[in-house]
């Protein structure tokens, strides 16, 4: 089960995404720095700090490939997990209902 903090973060971002022109989108990146955490999502774009929310991203090291959820027209990214690493548990229908409220 996802923690209440993660569900609240996803719920907040989902609400903000409803008002955005572009909904949530899955993107991939590579960790370029651990502290402060930086993720390169393209040749010219690297994100850090206020742009990132870490959920399943604990233990990310430089060079790790990560799966992110892009929200708010690219103003916020949630690190879901390392690539090729499953997210803790699938989100249930009940959790989706809570997130979308």
N, C-alpha and C positions, 0 to 999 in steps of 0.2 A: 504494500500500500504506500502511496506517495505521502510524504509528510505534509502537514497542514500548511507549512511555510511555502513549499513548492506549489501546492494547489492554489494558494492565495496569489502567488506571483504570476502563475499562468492565468488565473482568473482576471487579474488586473490587466495584464497585457492583452488578453482576449477581448476585454471590454474596450480597450483603447484601439484595438485593431478593427473593431466594428465601425468605428468612426473614421478610420483611415481609408484612403482610396485603394490601397492594395492590402489584401488580407495576409494572414500568416503564410510564411514560405520556409521550406527546409533548405538550408544551405550548408556547405561544408567548408572547413578551414583547417589550418595547421597552427599549432601553438608555436609562436616564435620566441616567447619569453615567459618565464614562470612568475617572477615577481618584479614589477607588476605584471599581471597576466596580460598577454597580448596574443591575439589570434589574427592571422593573415587569411583573408577570405578571397583575395585575388592578388594579382601581381602588384597592383597599386594601392590596395586597401588593406589596412591593418586596424583592428579595433581593440579598445581596452577600456578600463575604468567604468564610467557611467554607462557606457554602451553595452556592457556585459552583465548578465545575470547567470550565476552558476547554479545548476541544479544537480545533474548527475556528473558534473565535470570535476569532482574532487580528484586530486592526484594526477592532474594533467601535467605533462612534462614537455619541454621544447621538442618539437618534431612529431608529437602526437597529432594524428588527424582526428578532428572532432565534428560532430553533427550539431548544428545550431538551428534554432527556430528564429527566423527573422520577423520582427514585428514593427509596427508603427513606421512603415515606409523606410525601414532600415535604421531607425533611431535607437532600436533596442534589439539585442540578440540574447537568446537563452541557450546556454550550452546544455544540450540534452545528454550526451554521452560521447565517449570516444568512438570513432568509427570502428566497425566490426565488433563492438561490445554492446550487448543488449542493454536497453534501458531496464531498470530494476524489475518492473512488472508492467504488463499492458494496462492502459487506462481503461477502466470499466465504463459502461454506459452511465452509471450513476455518477461517476466522477466527471464525465463530460457534461452531464446536466448541471452539476455544481459549478463547473468552470464557466459555462455559458449563461449563468443566471445574471 
